[in-house]
Amino acid sequence: MISVAVVGLGWWGRNVVGLLSGSERIRPVLGVDVDPAGRDWARSRGLDVAGDLQEALDDPRVDAVVLCSPHRFHSAQIVAAAGAGKHVFCEKPFCTTTAEADAAIAAVEAAGVRLGIGHERRFEPAVVELQELCRSGALGTPLVFEGNFSQDKFLALPPDNWRLSSTEAPVGPLSATGIHLVDLAISVFGEPSEVWARLATRATSFQNGDTLSVTLGFPDGATASITAVLTTPFIGRICVLGSRGWMEIRDRSHPENPTGWDVTTQYRDEAPSTRFVPPSPAVLDNLERFAAAVEGTAEYPVSAADIRANVRAFEAITRSALSGAVEKL
């Protein structure tokens, strides 16, 4: 079992601590937050607490850090953690610029520590199956990726929350949910070559938008079409259209508390087939796969190249959302 410090004890950091309480592979021993309320919450869960990252890096009990902090801090925190010899699991988005990502990845590689990323949708059983169908050629040539991940959780946030800030999170629906779909498109098609994005605030007062549509173009002619909305009640859908067939995954509930997926596949000259895939704790599976990589018993399935490609896409989508133009990566 590896011991970790969870850095940032807001909504998601607390969710991570709760999930890890039942793990037999990875356990939180320290909660890190600049906010006294976050530290008080961690104490109530039996954790030791710290007010800054350095305390965690100096703690010999800590094998790795799990970063649930605002994304503008990620690069510097990853560099510091790697320099202290700590493995790093970072929540999405990994970084907001390619320069930040390059600095973070270089530090991890120089230190020889393991790197994980909070793209837990890759660990959902139906998504694992979809990726295998694409790799094996069962769907023919994958042509188009379609995805929607919308939720209304942010309506409960106070207006000054960093997740609604045009400076802290300039394209809110992207960093909240859309980035997961960008990652899945990359897992199917590789790194995109150009993007076009449209961001609007249509139904809220969010500073950083509530409605996002993105088109990703890939060098071989494949396309991904992604939408993310922060006022629509939860809906999640992923579909890959191939030259011989297609597969669609519909979430029954928010991935935070999964209740399973309805999966439909259809191949040429066959009737469509729909089945239910039972729920699976993808967030915990991701963290435990990271722990296995730290222990050296399994490879971590998201490569540094894919992490970097996601950041490059994130940066280009942000530019396009502000410029209204097609942006090259």
N, C-alpha and C positions, 0 to 999 in steps of 0.2 A: 504494500500500500504506500502511495506517495502522499506527502503532506503539502498542502497549498495554503497560500494567503489569498483571500478574495479581496480585490482592490476595487472599491466603489460599491457601496451598499444601498443603492437606490432600488427601484423596482426589480431590475433584472439581477443585480447582485444578490438580493435577498432570495430570489427564485433559485439561483444557482446554489446558494448555501443550503436551502431546503432540499434540493435534489441530491446533493452530495451527502446529506445526512444518512441516506440509505445505501450508499455505495460501499462495496467491499474492496475497491481498488484505489480510491482517491478520497481524501478527507480534508476538510478545512480545519486549520488549527489557529488561524489568525484572520481577523476582519480589519480591513484598513479603510478609513474614511476620514476626510477632513471635517465632516459634519458630526458634531457630538451626538446628534440623533441617530446617525448610522452606527456609531460605536455603541451607543446604549442598546440598540437593537441586537447587535452582535453579542454583547454581554448576556443579554436575555436568552440567547441560544447556546450559551456555554462556551463561547469563543473568547480567546484573548483578543485584545484590540490594540490598534496603533493608529496614530494620526497622520502618518505619512509613509510613503513607499519605502524610504530608506530603512525604517525600522524592520520592515519585512525582509529586506535584502540582507540585513545584518543578523537575522535570526537563523541560527544553525538548524532549527527544526524544519524550516521551509525549503522544500525541494523545488517548488515551482510557484509562479504567481498566475492567478486568473484575473485578467484585467476586464473589469466591468465599468470602467471609467469613461467619461466623455471622450469621443474619438480624437479630439485635438491633442490630447495628452499621450496617445498610444505610442507614437514613435519614440519619444524621449523615454517613456517608461520601459519600452522593450529594450532599448539600448542599455539603460541602466541595469535592468534585470539580467540581461545576457552578460554584461560586464561583471556582475556579481556571481556568475555561474548558475543562475536560476533558469530553469526551463520556463517557457512562456506560453500560456493559452490566452489569446486575445479575442474579445468579443468583436463583432462586426460593427461598423466598417473597420478594417485593419488599420488603415490610415486614409487621409483625404487627398494626398498628393503622391505622385510617383517618387519624388525625391525623399519624402518621409519613409515610404515603404522600402526604398533601396537602402537607406541608412539602417532601418530596423532589421531587414533580412541579412544585410552584411554583418551586423553585430551578432546575430544569432549564429550564423555560419562560422564566424571567427571564433566564437566561444564554444562551438560544438554542442550547444544545447538544443532541445527539441522545441518545435514551434507548432502550436495548434490554433485553429481559427473557429469562431462561433458560427459556422455555416452548417447548422445541424440538419438542415433539410436534406443534405446529401446522405444522411444516415437513416432517413425514413425508409422502411422496407419497400414501399411501392416505388420510390425514387431510385433505389438501388436496382430494382428490377428494370425500370425504364432505361437507366444508363447501360445495363447489360444488353438489352434489346438493341440499343443504338450501336453499341460496340460490335455486337455479333452480326449485324446486318439483317436481323430478323424483320425490321421495319423497312428494309431497303436502304436507300440513301436518305438520311435525315435531312429534311428540307427547311422546316419552319418550327421554331419553338414559340409557344404561346403561354403566357403566365399572367395571373392576377393574384395579388396578395393585398387585401384591403381589410381594414379594421377601424373601430371607433374608440379604442382605448384612450387615445390622447385627448379626447374631449373632456376627460376628468382631470387633466393636468392644469395647474395654475398657469396663467399667461406668461409668467416669468421663468417657467421651466426651460432648461437649456435645450431640451428636445424640440422646442418650438421657436428657437432663436434663429434669425436669419444669418447670424455670424457663426454661432456654434454648430448649427446643422442647416446649412443654406438651402438644401433641397430635402425638406423634411421627409416626404414619403419615400425617398430613395434610401436614406440611412435607416429609416424605421423598418421597412419591409421589402422595398423593391430590390435592395442589394442582394437579398437571398435568391431572387429570380435571376439576376444578372449572373450570380455564381453558378446556378444550375445550367444556364445557357452556355456558359464557358465550359462546364463539365461535359457538355454534348458536342459543341462546335469548336472549342478552343478560344483563342483571344480574338475579340472583334477588331475590325479595322476602322470603323466609323460609327458614329451614333447621332441620332436626332432625338431631342427631348422637348416636351412641352409641359411646363409647370404653371399651375394656376391656384389661386385661392378663391374658391367658388361658394363655399358653404360654411366657412368658419372665419375667425379673425386671426388664424395662425400666420405668423410673420413669414414663415418659410414654406407656405403652400400646403394645400390639402389634396391636390389632384395632380397626378403625374402619369404621363404616357411616354414610353421610350421605344424607339426602334434601334436595334443593333444590327449592323451589317458585318458579315464575316468575309474573309478574303476569298473563300470558295463559292460565294454567292448565297450561302445560307442566311437566314434572317431570324431574329428574335423580336417578338412584340410583347411588351411588358406594361402592365398598368398597376398602379399602387395608389390607393385612396385612403385618407385618414378620417373620413366621416361616415363612410358606408359601414353598416354592421358586417361582422367578419364574413369574408368569402375568400376561399383559396382554390385555385385551379391551375394545373400544369398540363400541357398537351404538347406532344411532339408528333408532327405530321411527316411521314416518310413516303418514299416512292412505292412501297408495297403495303403499307399499313400505318396505323396510328395508335397511340396510347394516350389516354386522358386520366389524370388523377384529380379527384375532388376531395378536399378536406371536409370532414364532418364538423370539426371545431378548430379553434385556434391551436397552432402547434405547441403553445405553452402548456396546454392541457389536452393532449390528443385523445380523440375517441375513435380513431380509425379513418379509413379512406375508401371511397368508392372508385373502383378502377375499371375502365372500359377499354378494351382493345378490339381492333378490327383489322383483318387482313383481306387482301383482294380475294374476291370470290367466296368469302366466308361471311357468316352472320356475325354481328357484333356480340361480344361477350362481356358482361358486367359482373363483378364480384366485389365482396367486401374484404378489405385487408384490416385485421385487428390492430388496435393501437399499440404503439411501441414508443418508449421514452427516448426519442432521438437526441434531445439535449444531453441527457445523461450518457447515452451511448457514445456521443462525440467526446465528451470529457473522459470517459473511461478508455476510449481508443487512444486518446492523447496520453493517458497514464500508462497504457501498455507500450506506447512508443518510448516514453521516458524510461520504462523498465527494460526496454530492448526486446520485448516479446512479440511485437507486431509493428508493421510499418503504419505510419499515419497516412491516410488516403488523400489528403489535400496537399498538393505540392506547393513549394514556395513560388514556383512559376505561375500556378493558378492564382495564388494569393496576390501576386504582383499584377497579373492580368486584370483581376477584379478591381484593384486600386486604380489602374490606368483607365478602366472603363468608368469607374466612379468619378474620376477627375474630368473625363471628357463629357460625361452626362451633365455634370455640374456646369461646365462651360456652355454646353448647348442649351440647358435650361435658362441660362441668363442671356445668351446671345440670340437664341431662336434659330441658329444656323446648324447645319450638319458639321460636326466636329470630328476630325481625324484623331486617332489615338497616337 
